[in-house]
Amino acid sequence: MIEKGRIIKGIGGFYYVSTPSGIAQCNARGKFRLKKLTPMVGDEVKIELHENGNGYLLEILPRRNWFVRPPVSNIEIMLIIASAAPPVTDRFLVDRMCAVAVNKGIEPVVVINKCDLDMGEALFETYRMSGVRCIQASAVTGYGKDELLEMMKGHIVALSGNSGVGKSSLLNMLAPGIRAEVGTINEKLGRGRHTTRHVELFMLSNGAVIADTPGFSSFDTEEADIILKEDIQYAFPEFEQYIGKCRFVGCSHIKDKGCAVREAVETGHIARSRYESYVQMYEKAKEIKEWELE
């Protein structure tokens, strides 16, 4: 019997596929190795289902988007977890995650956790002004839970953020039945330790599908996640109204005179921290050689 489903977990060469008939443990056919195509959590697939409830992956349906590390696909919303309380989040990492999400057609949502300790008002204002949705929350008190659940309803959502900002605690708040392992903060280093070891999708009662994604904490840039330098400007929503209004065609928004983006920074219409993140990303992208993308 042939069925369609979604890969919700992959461990030890086995893929667990959620189908209308239930969850099936599947192997991948050898043709995937020949095509150098690796199934990912989040993939919509066709499987051959056997009477014992197990099966084989036959086909991976076209992906909306995907990440190399961690291997996950078809994400619609990315919750980028930040904190103004220790360990305080590096804004560049948040901006970088936001930009990669936008570039892949994913809606970024910055979630300021630990608001029972620090509301992070300055951080909230930065993203409110940028046009990126921002939600203040506390996994300890439940603050922001209803707003998060309403926003996630019916969507495939991934969690990302530095170790120690409370990803697992937020997952517990949003879906208590999951009982994700919660790490403790290393007081000496002021940061957390990794607690989640593999990507897995969880179905929530409101129709949301949520992924806990280890690897987004370090967010190593892989080939599939690289943004070309000329495309970075489009990954910052607040730049949109100024693109094309600079004095020179093809303005990089770095040093050229008459740059509408830089003028908006000077007048306070674009947050300086966001612009500095753009510059940092642009300068790094300039180092990428064309042959590295082939």
N, C-alpha and C positions, 0 to 999 in steps of 0.2 A: 504494500500500500504506500502511495506517495502522499506526503503531507508537507505543508509549509509551516515554518515556525521561526523562532528567534533563538540564537545561542545565548544562554544566560550565564554559562560558566564553562571554563575550559581548564582541566587539570590532568596532567600525566598522559597527554595524548588523547584523552576522551573529551567530547564536547556534549554538554547537556543542553538539549533543545526543548524549549517550551512550545508545545503544539496544542491544538484543540483537544487532542486525546490525552494530554498529560505531558510529563517531562520524560524525554527519551535520551538514553545514553548512546552516543553515536561515535563511530570512528570516521575519519576522513578517507575518501578514496585516494588511491595513489596518484590520480591525475592532478590533484592539487599540488603535490610535490613537483611533478613534472612542469607544471605551469608556474612554479614558484609563488603560489598563492596560498597564504596561510589564513585559515578561518579565524575570525575574531569574535570576542564577546560583543553582542549587539548586532551581528550579521543576521539578516533575514535569509533563510536557507530553505531549500527543498531537501527532504530526506526520504530514504526508503525505510519504512517502518516495518519491523518484523513482529510476529505474533508474541514474542517474549517481551515486547516493549522496547527493545533496543533497535538500533538501525545504523545506517550509513549516510553521511553527507553526500548529496548528489550535485548540488549547485548552490553557489553563493549569489544571491540576487544583487543587483547594482546598489552600491553604497552611496549614501548621502554625503558622508565624510568619514574620515578615519584618522587615527593617531597610531604612530609606530610604537611609542612608549608612553603609557601602557597601551597594549593592543586592544583598542575598543573602537566601535564604529557606530554610525547613525545617531549621534548625539544631537539633540535639539536645543537643550539649555545647559549651560555650564555654570554651576554654582562655584564661584571663586571665593574660598573662605579666607578671611583676613581677620586681624585682631589688632586693636590699639593697646591691649594689655599684653604683658610678656607671654610668649615671645612676640614682640612687635613685628608686624609683617613689613618686609621691604616693598615699598610701593612699586618699584620697577618690576618685580616678579608678578605683581597683580596686573600691571599694565601690559606686560608681555603675554600673560595668559589671556587677557581680554582681547588683545590684538590677534592672537592666533585663533581664538574662537570666532571672532568676526570674520577673519579671512577664510574660515572653513564653513561659513554660513550658520554658525551656532550663536544663539543669543547669550551673551555673558551677563551674569547677575552677580555682583559683588555682595557677599554676605559678611557683615561685620559681626563676628561672634564675640563672646565674653563681654557683652554689654552690661552684665551685672557688675563688672569691674571697671569698664571704661566704655562709654557710648561711642567713642570714635567720631565725634561730631565733625572734626576737620576732614577726616577721611570720607565721611558720608557726603559732605558738601562738595568735595572734589569730584566724586562720581555723579552726584546729582547734576552738577554743572556740565559734566562731559556728555550727558545723555545716556550713560550706562546705568541700568537699573541697579539700585543699591538698597539692601534691606538690613536693618539692625536686628540682631537676634542674641539670644542667650540660651545655650543648651542646658544651663543650670536651672533657670527660672521658667523656661518655655516661652520667653518673650520672642515675638516674631514668628512663632510656629504657624499660626493660622494664615498669615500673609504668605509664608513660604509654600504651604500646602496648596493654597488657592492658585498661586502662580505656577506650580508644577503640574497641576491637574491635567492628565491626558498626554503628558510629554515624556520623552526619554531624557533623563537628567543625569549629568555626571558631577561628582564633587571633586574639587581640586584645591590645592593650597599647601602651604608649608607644613612640615611636621610640627605638631604642637599647637596648632590653631583650633583644634577641636573638631576635625572632620568626623571621626567616629562617634563623638558625643552628639553632634548634630544629627547624624544618621540615626542614632538611638532615639533622639527626640522626635524625629519625623516618622520613624517606623519602629516603635518599641519592641515589636516582636522579633526583629532581626537580631537584637542583642549583640551588636558589634563589639568586639574587644576594644576596650578603651585604654589608651596609653597614659602614662603619667609623665609629667614634666620633669626633665632632668634639671634639678635646681642649680647644679653647678654650671651647666652649660647654658641654661636658660632656654632650652629647646626640647622638643618632644622626641620620642623614638618611634620608628615605624611600627605599626601594629597590624596593618592589613597586608596580606601576602599575595593575593591574586585578585583579578578583576571579576566582579560578579554583579549581575543584575538582580534587583529585588522588585517585586510587584507590590505597589501600595493599593490600599482600598479605594483611593480616589481616581484610579486609572493611571497614575504616574508610574513610570518605570525608572528606578534610580540605580545608578552604578557607583560603587565605591571603587576608586581608581588609584591604587598605589602607583607611584611613578610621576604623577602630576606634581608631587611635592618638590622633586628636584627639577622636573621639567627640562630634561636634556633635549636640545634641539636636534631632531633627526631630519633626514632628507624630506620626508613627507610633511614636516611641520615648518619648513623654512618659508619665510615671506620674502619675496624679492624686494629690493630696496625701493623700487618705483611703486610698489603696491602697499607699502607700510602706511602711507598717508590715508589710504581708504579704510584702514583697520582702526582708525581713531575717529569715531563718529562726529566729534566736535569740530574736526577739520573740514567736514563736507561742505559747509556753506562758504568756505574761503578758497577751496580748490578751484583753480581756473581764474582767480582774481588777482594773482600775483603779476608783477610787471613783466617777468620773463616766463616764456613758455617752458615747461619742464622744470620749474623751480623745485629745488630739493628741500626748501624751507629750512635750510641750515645757515647759509651765509649770504645768499643773494639779496641785493637791495630791492626794496619795493615788495617784500614778501608779505602777503595778506595774513598768513598764518602767524608769522612772528609779530606782526602788528597787533593781532588779536591777543597774543600772549602779553604784550606790553600793556595793553588796555584792560587786562584782567578778564577777557572773554574766554580765554583758554587757560586752564590751570598750568602754572609753570612746571609743576612736578610731572604732569602728563606730557608736556612738550619735551622736557628733559629725557623722559623715557623714550619718546619718539626718536630723538637725536641719538640716543645710545643704541637703539635697535637699528637705525639707519646706518650708523658707522660700522656696526658689526656686520650688517648685510653687505656692505661694500667689500668686505674681505672675502666673500664667497666667490669662488671661481666658477665659470660656466661649466667646466668639465665635471664639477662636483654634483651638478644637477642632472647630468645625463644618465 
